[in-house]
Amino acid sequence: MSYPLWSLSAVKKLLNSAVSRRSLVKLAVTGFFTILATRKASAEPLDNPSTPEMLPYLPPPALSFTKSPATIQARPDLRINRDPTRALLVFGVPQSRSQLESALQPLGLVLEDYPDQCGTSLAHLQERVVHTPTQFWIRSLNCQQEITQQTLVHLIPILGQDLAWVGPVYKDPVARGRGAFTCAMPHVLLIKLRAGVTSEQARHFSDDISPFGFKEDSCTPLGRTKFRRHRIRKNSPKTAYELRDRYLSPPWNQIVEQVLFSYLPMLSALATTIPRDAMYRPNDDLGYKGQWNMWKIRAGFDPSALCVSHPGFGSGWDHTRGSDSVVIWMIDVGWDYKHPDLRFFSEGVDFRPLPATGLPEPPRDISTLPDSFKPRDQHGTWCAGVLAASIDTSGTPCNTQAGGRGVAGVAGGCKVFPLAVQDPTPADEFADAIEYARQHMTLSSEATAKILSISMGKPWTTGGFPEGWYNYELIESVLDDALSAGMIICAASGNSAHTPGSTSIWYPAKKCGVLACGASDQADFRAQDGSWGSCYGPELSVVAPGVSIPTTDLDSDYISTFGKTSAAVPHVAGLAALLLSLKPCLTAKGVKDTIERTADRVNMDAYSYQTRSNGLWNAQVGYGRINVSWALDSVSSRCLDPP
């Protein structure tokens, strides 16, 4: 159902009569309250399970920019400014992209990634603007015309009651390209109470914020930072912008220490892009049997070479193909749970905010979700295939027609535990997933999960923080706790090194103690071409294959073109899983040191190596390309930390 166009005709009449701008705004606000009343009359609050399809629509200020601040102190040394030419549209139910584009066009508006001259000039890095069925980033056609109150008065009746809120977009003055843009979400606050606050004071605060429609998430506090997330759960007379000012002012600032916004970056945090070559879909001639990556890291052998002349030494899989008792956490955006080549410990835990569904708050058990709400995506499916696609040893190795289906993962005997986040991912949501993994390292008496695979991240800015993650200290806190607890964390080094000034390791791979995983090519050089390059620098640990990688795909399918540092990470995480499968008593330090110490120092004539704690190291490829066989050989007879 759409709203009547009385507001549009009224605005035209108002403009023709040349009345003041103040009158226009007054009429707009009046129109918004009328729209809100219409919504309230036609929809029950969200917490009523009889209306699971409806979002908790925000108040009129959230359908305008009158209450959103012009500038935000995102960090102590950084102010971000609202970009008046952009906005984020969020709907209560899925929308058709093509229909939305048609609705925007008469108003001179387009989706952010519309391929015009303005859009092309912004594509500074390999990037992907994330539109979802309920979330769309828009801008003016020429990137100059402002999206004003008048524009919104025209737009809201056209889009109808499905529109939940309009988010202001802010720009980092230092960051480049679309990585500079983020939305400070009007329905979420991160609140930290002061140390020593009594239970009575905390209850007083809770009683005050509840009438505004805000409800505390059931997630535990974000690490040692003690921030708690509050979201609007029903129709509210206030937005997060107004309430932040309220609780940072007397008398509430005697109870509340800090109030932060939750920032939604415009760009994807995934460290890869969708393959575009002709071999995306299965090819009977290829058969997906050319897994050069597994031969290169000596997990297994090239069957054609092995059957001509045995090399005289074993492969990693001669030691172990992985144990059921070793489970690998994977933070990503979705998986194909029904793929016959993938083995999951469970369908995982969901941290995505799904306010339009009537589902329980996160974290929620994915197995309890209807299929239509389960996180399903290519990226996680690709990574899971490299990490732990099942290894079928049936048939004879020298008969190319024999054997099992699909592909073999590095740790095919282990299982994956999915941790689902939205893309793009707010820093606080990302922190929730890490904290959950830390708290559940022991899954049962027979299964432990000490390895975390993260094929995503954010470029490190010259301002000293990850792009769009202004609250990254929330992640720092839980990473510190996870590393202290003995977790082995593997993360992507990033893909922006093809651009001058953007070669630095991404976050969280940049974090001390994390295995920063770069990508290598078939010749063991740092992987790069004209459109992307594996990031490098002093934090780099090792590299692993990251071009033309065969792996699992959606719909029980396969591809042969997965790549970039997203593909490198599961190789390294898989090796960590094999080490723990062979020697469960290895510590996190022991695993990390073993991986670095036994890597192949590749292309020593091309790269200048220097001595570090675990041997020769180079900024381009770290300690070198991983070697599964050597790593497992080195721990086959002992269970001590390497010297």
N, C-alpha and C positions, 0 to 999 in steps of 0.2 A: 504494500500500500504506500502511496506517495502523498505528501502533504499538498493541500491546495496552493495554488500559486498566488494567493492574495498578497504575500509578502513581496513577491517579485513585481507585481503591478503597482503595489504601493510605493516601492522604491523608485520605479520609473516616474510615477507621478510626482514623487517628492523631488527627484532630480530636475524634472521639467519646471517645477515651481521655484527652483533655485533657492531652496531654504538652506539654512546653515548646516554645516557638518555635524554639529551637536545634535540637531534634530534627527539627522539620519541615524546616528548611533543610538539615540533614544528609541527610535522606531525599531532598529535591529534588535536591541535588547528585549523590547516588548515582544517582538516576534519570536525570539528564542524561548521566552517563558511560555508563550502560547504553545510552541512546539513541544516543550517539555510536558506541559499539561496534557497534550494529546497523547504523548508517549505513556504517561502514567495511567491514563485512562484505558490504554489498550494493552498494557503489559503489567504483570505482577512483578515484584522484586525478584532478583536473581536467586535468592536463597529459597525460593519456592520451587521444588523440583518439577512442578507441573509445567514450567515454562523454561526448559533447559536451553532453548535456542536463542534466548534473549540475553544481551549483554547488560551489565549495570550501567545504563546511560548516565553520563556525567551531566552536571548542571550547565545552564547556558554559557557561563564563562568558558567551558571546555569546548564549546562550539564557536568560539571566537578567540581573539587574541587579546582581549581587553584585560585579562587577569594574568597573562603570562609575562614574566619579566623581560625587559629589553636586553638585559645582560645577566649572566650568572657567573658567580665566582666558582668555577668548576674545580679549581685547585688553588692552593694558597698563592701561587704565582701565575695563575692563568684565568682570565675572564673570557668567556665565549659570548658572542653576540647573536641575537636572533636574526636569521636571514629572512627578510620579509618577502622574498620571492619563492619560498618553499614552504611545504607543510606535509604532515603525515596524516593520511585519512585512515581511520580504523572503524570497521563495520562490525555489527553484531552477528551477521550471517555472511557466508561466502558470496562474493560478487564475481561477475563476468568481467575479465580484463578488457575485452573488446568493447563491451557496453559502457564500461566506465570511461574508456578513452573517448568514445563518441560523446559522452555527456560532458567531458572536460573541454573538448575542442572549441565549442562556441564561446567559451569564456577565456580563450587564450591560454589554457592550461594543458600540460602534458604530463605523462609519467616521467619520473626522473631520468630513466635510461632511454628516452626517446632519441633516436639517432639523428638529430639535427646538428648543425654546426656548433651550437652551444654545448650540446651533450658530448660531442666528440672531443671538444677542447678540454673537458673535465676529466677524461679518462686517462689520468696521469699514470696509474699503476694498473697491473692486471687485477681487475676488480669485478665484483658482481653486486649490483644493487638488489637487495632482497625485497621482492614483493611476495606477499602470500595471498591466499583467497580472501582474507579479511583485512589486509594491511597494505597500503599503497603509498609510496613516496611521490609527491607531485611537485611541479615547479611551473613557473611561467614559461611560455614558449621561447622567449628571447633571453631568459635568465636575468631580466632587468625589471620587468613590470612587477609591481608589488601585489601580493595577495592581500587585499584589504578587507575591512569589514563589509564593504559593499560587495566584494567578490563572494564572500561567504553567504551573504543574504541571498544572492543569486543562486549559489551552489547548493545550499542545504535543501530547498524544496525539490530541486532536480534529483538529488540523490535519495531523498525520501527518508523514512524512519529507520532504515537499516543503518544509517550513519550513527556511530556511537560517540565518537569524539574526533576533534581535529587537533593534532599536536603541533606545536611550534618547533621549527628546526633551527638549531644553533650551529654556528660555524666557529671552529678553532682557527684563530688568525695565523697560526704557525703551520699547521698541517696542510698538505697539498692534495689536490684532486678531491674526489668525493669522500675520501677518508676524513675530511675536515668536518663532515656533517653528522649531527646526532640529534635525537629528540629527547628532551627532558620530559619524561612521561607524566601526564597530569593526574594519574590515578595511583601512583606508587610513591611511598616515602620510606626511607631507611632511617630508623630512629635509634639513637643510643641514649639510654638514661645514665645519669651521673652515678659514679661509684658511691655506695653508701645510701642510696635511695631506699627508703623503707617499703615494705609491702603495701602499707597504707597509701603512701605517695604514688606507688606504681599503679595501684587500683584507682586512685583519683585521676591519674593521667588516662588510664584506659576508659574510665567512665566519661571523660571529656571528649575523647576522640571518636568514640563509638557512634554518637548521634550524627557525626559527619559521614557515616557510611564506611569508615575505615575499619578494617579488621586485621589483626596480626596473623601472619602466616604461621602454619604449624611447624615449619622448618625450625631447626635449632638455630641459635645465634650464629652469625657468620664468623666462626673461629674466635680468636681472642679479641677481635674488635668489638664483639658484643652488640653489633647492630642487629636490629630486627626489622623485617620487612612488613609494612602495612599497605594493604590494597583496599580500594573502594569495592565493597561487596554489594552495594545497593545504591539506589538513587541518592545523591549527595548534594547538599547546598554549597559545598566548597570543593575546590580543587587542591591538589598537592601544593601548588604555588602559594596559595593563601595560607594553608595550614603550616607550611614551613615557617613563614614569617610569624605566625601565631606562637609556635612553640619555641622559637628562638628569642622571644620577647618576654619581659616580666609579666606575670610571676612564673611562667612555665619554665623559663631558662634556669630556675633553681632546681628543677627536676631533670630537665632534658639537657644533655651535654652537646649532642650534635644531631642535625637533621640533614640528610643528603637526598638528592634526587636519584632516581634510577635512570640511567642513560641508555637509550637504544641506538646503537650505531646504524648508519645507513648501509654500510657494506658488510658482506658476508665475512665471517671469521674463519671459514673453511679454507684450508691451504691447498686448494686445487680448483680446477674448473671442469665443466662437462666436456668429455671428448667429442671432437667434431669430425674425425676422419672417417673414411669409408668403411673401416673395419669395426665400427662401434658394435654392430650386431653380429651374431654368430656367423662364421664362415666355415663351411664344411671342408674347404681346401686347407685352411689353417689348422682347424681342429683344436686350437688353444693348447697345443702341447709344447710350444716353444717357450718355456719359462726360463729364459736366460738369466733372470734375476736370481733364481734359486741355485743355478750352477755357479754363478759369479760369486755368491757369498758362501759357497761350498756347504749349503744345506744338503744338496743332493748332487747328482752327476748328470751331465748331458748324455742321454741313452745312446745316441749315435756315436759319440766319442768313446764311451765306456765299452761298447761292444766291439770296437776295433782294437783298442789297447787300454788295459786297465792302468790307471795312473800310479798304482802302487801304494796309495794311502786311502784312508776311509773318508766318508763324508759325515757331516753333522748328524744326519738321520740314522747313521749306524750306531750312534750312542743312544739317542732318544728322539721320538717324534712328538714328545709332550705327554704330560700326565693329566688325567681327569681331575686330580687334586689341585691343579694349578689353574686359577681363573684369572682372566685379564679384564680389568675395567676398561671401557672405551667410552669417552665422552664424544658424542656426535649428535646428528640431527635426525637419524632414522636408519632403519635396516629392513631387509627382506627376511622376516622371521620364518618364512616357509621355504626358503631356499634349501634344496636337498644337500648342498655342499657345506652348509654352515651349521655349527654346533654352538648353541647358547646355553649357559648355565641356567638362565631364566630369560624371560622377555625383557627384564630390566626394570628400571625405575625412571619415572617421568618427572622432570622439573619444569616443564613448559607451563606457563600460565594459560589456562583454557577457561576463561571466565564465561564464555558463551555456551558452555556445554552442560552446566549443572553437575559436572563431575567433582569428585573430592579434590581438595586442595593438594598441591604438590608438597612433598614427594608422594607419588601414587604408583601403585603396582601396575605396570603396563599390561600384564596378562588379564587384568580385570576390565580393561577398556574395550569398548566396541571396536571392531576392526577399522571403522572409518576414522577413529580418533587415535589409532596407534601411530607412533612416529615411523613413517616409511619414507626412505630416501636412498638415492644412489650412493651418496658419499660414504655413509656408514657401511653400506653393503660392500662397496669396493674395498674399504680399509679392513673390514672383517675377513674378506677373502684372502688378502695378503697375509694377515695375521694368523688365521686359524681355520682356513678351509680344510676339510677332512682329507687325509692322505690315504689313498687306496693303493695297497701293495699287491693286489691280485694280478695275475698274468706274469709274463716273463719280461725282464727289462729290455731284452734285445728284440722283442717283437713289437714294432711300433703300432700294431693294430690291437695289442692286448692292453689290459689295465682298466682302471676305473674311469669315472666321469670327471669332467671339468678340470679344476686346478688343484694344486696342493699348497696349503698355507705353511708358513715357516714353522708354526707350532700347531700342526693339525690335530694333535692329540689333546690339546687344551681346549677350554671353552671360554666364550666371551660373555661378559656381563655388561649390557648396554646401560648407559646413563644418558637419557635424552634431554637435550636443551633446544631452545628455539634458535633460529638463525635469522638475523644477527642475534648475538647472545649478550645480554647485559652482564656487567661484571659480577653483580650480586648473585645472579642465577648460576653463572659459571662456578662461583665460589661454593654455592650450595652443593653442586655435584661432586666437587673435590672433597668437601667435608663429609659427605655421605660415604664416599669410598673409604676415607680414613677411619670412620667409625665402624665400618663393617669389613675390615680386613680378614677377619675370621668368619667365614660364611657358615661353616658347619664343622663337625669333628673330622670331616674327611676332605674339606676344601678350604683353601685360603686364597685371598685375592690381594696381592701386594704390588701388582704392576698396574700402572695407569697409562693408557695410550691416548694421546691428544693430538690428532691431526688437524689442529686449528690454532689460531692465535691472532695477534694484532701487531702491526708494525710499531717499532719503538720510535717515538717522536723526538725531535730535538729539545722538546720541553721536558724530557725525562719521564715520560709515562707512555703506556700503550695507547695507540690511536683509538679515541672514543671511549676508552675505559678510564674515565676520570677518577673513578673510585677503586682503582686497581689494588689499593692497599687491602681491600677486602679479600682479594685473591692471594695477596702476599701472605696474609695471616694464615689462611688455611693451607697454603703450600708449605709454610714453615712447620706447621703442625704435622702435615702429612710426611714430610721428609724426616722430621724428628721421630715419627712413629715407625720409620723403616720402609716407607713406600718407595718404589722404583718408578720414577715418572719420566716418560719419553714424550717429547713434544717437537713439533715441526719448527725448523729454523726460519721458514718463510720463503716467499717466492718473488720478492720485489727487487732482487739484486741486478736485474737488467736495467734499472733506472739509476742514474748517478745520484748519489746521496741517499739511496734507499737500500744499502747493502747490509745494514745492521741486523743482527739476529732478532726475530720477533719474540714477543712475550706470550706464553710463559717459558718458552725455551731459554730465554735470556737469564732466567732465574738461576742463581748459584745452587748447584746440587741436582738440577734437572739435566737429563741426557738430551742435549740439543742435537737434533737429527737433521742433517743436510742430505741433499739428493745427489747421486752420482749417475753417470751415463754408462753405456756399454764398455767404454774405454777407460773407465775409472777416473774420469775427470769430473770436476764439479759441474753438475748439470745446468745448462743454460741455453737459451736461444733468444731470438729477437723479442719474444713476448713475455718471457719470464726468466728468472735466474735464481738458483738456490742461494739463500742469504748465508753470509759467513762472517767470521770475526772471532774475537778472543774467547767467546763463550762456547764455540762449536765443539761438540764431543766427537762425533763420528759421522760418516756418510753411509748411505745405503742406496740401492737402485731406485731411481725415480723417473724413468722414462719407459714408455711402451711396456707397461706391466700388465700381464694377463691376470684377471681376477673375476670374482663373482659380480653379478649385476642383478637388478630387479627382475621380477617375474621368472625366477629360476634360470636366469640367463647368464652370459659371460661376456666380457669385453677383453680386448688385448691392448688397450691404450690408456690405462690409468697411469697417472704420473704426478710429478712435482713432489714437494716435501711431504704432502699428505701420504704419498705412497711409501716414502722412506721410513716414516715413523713405525708402521706395523712390522717392518722387517726387524727393526731394533727391539721393539717390544716383544716380538716373537722369540728372538734370541734370548732375551731376559727370561722368558717363560721356559725355554728349554733348559737354561741353567738351573732354575729352581726345580724343574722336573727331575733333573739328574741329581742335584744336590740341594735338597730343601733347606739345609741348615745354612746356606749362604746368606750373608747379610746384604742389605741394600748396597752398602759400600763395596762389598765383595763382588756383587753382580756388575755394578757400574765400572769398577776398576778392571774386571776381567774383560768386559766388552771393549774398553778403550785399549787395554794393554795388548790384546791379541788381534786387533784390527790390522789389515794389510796396509803398510805404508806405500801408497800407490803413487806412481809417476814422480819418483824422487828426482828425476832429471828436470822436471817441469816446475815442481813446487819446492820451495825452500823450507826445510824442516828445522825445528829447534827442539831442545830437550825440555820436557815437562815431567810432572810427577809419574805419569804412566808411559813414558817413553817419548819417541819423536812425535812432534805435533806441528801442524801447519794451519794457518788461518782459513785456507780455502776448503780443506777436507778434514780438519781436525786431526784425530789420531789415525785416520784412514778409513778405508771401507771395511765394514764388519766382515769377520770370517767365523762362521758358525762352527766349523770343524775344529779350528784351533782353540776357540773359546771353550768348547766342551772337552777337548783333549786336556786342557790345562787344569780342569777341576775334576777329572775322572777318578782320581785316586785320593782326593783329600776334601776337606770341608772347612778350610780356613780362609780368612781374607788374604788375597794376594799381597805380597810384600810391596 
